Amino acid sequence: MGNDMSVILTEKMPNGELRQIEERNWSMNMVAALEHVNYLVVGGREYEAIEGRLNVDEGKLELLLVRIRNE
């Protein structure tokens, strides 16, 4: 694993429910890129990152996303 960080992506649905999209390890370069971006593409879908939380207890970065409807 080395310089990777576990990142959990969670989608906030229109009705307010939360749905975990995925959890995977990101390189520190990808984590650092979050300083410069507001939008992520996951599984071919575009999301806006609206909130982030560092879970120190579990050593994970948790990102809250809302889907951008651009179809």
N, C-alpha and C positions, 0 to 999 in steps of 0.2 A: 504494500500500500504506500508507504513512504510519505510523500508530500500531498496526498489526496485528502479530501474532506467529504464526508457523507452529506449529501444534500437531499432534502425531502421537498418535493414539489406538490403543493396542495392547491386545488382549484376551489374558489368560492363560487358556488352555483348561483344563478339568479334568484333562487328561493332562499338563499342564505346558508344552505347546507354546505359542508366541506367534503371534498372528495380527493383522496390522495391519488395523484397522477402516477408518481414513481418515486423511487429512492435509488440513487446511484452515487458513486464516487466521482467527484470532480477534481481536476487538477487545481493547484493554487492559482494558475493563470486564469482559469475559467472563473474562479471565485473573485479574483481581482477585477475581472472584466465587469462585474456587477456594479462597480463604481461608475461605469460609463454607459450602461444600457438600462432601459426601462422595459424592454420587450424581449420575450424568449420564444423560440419556436421549438415545440416538443411534439413529436409524433405528427409532424406536418401541420400542427395548429399553432396559431399565434396567441400569446398570453401577455398581459401586462402585469409586471411585478408590483404589487401594491404595499407589501409589507415583508420584512425579513426579521427572523429571530434566530439568535445563536443559542442553542440548547447546550449549555455547558455541562450539564449532568450527563447527557448522552453523547456529547462531542459531535453534534450535528447542526447543520445550517438548515433552517426551515423557511421556505419561501411561500408566501400566499399570493396566488395568481388569479386574475379574472380573464376569461377568454374574450378575445377580440373577434367579433363577428364580421369577417371580411369576405364572406362568400357571396 
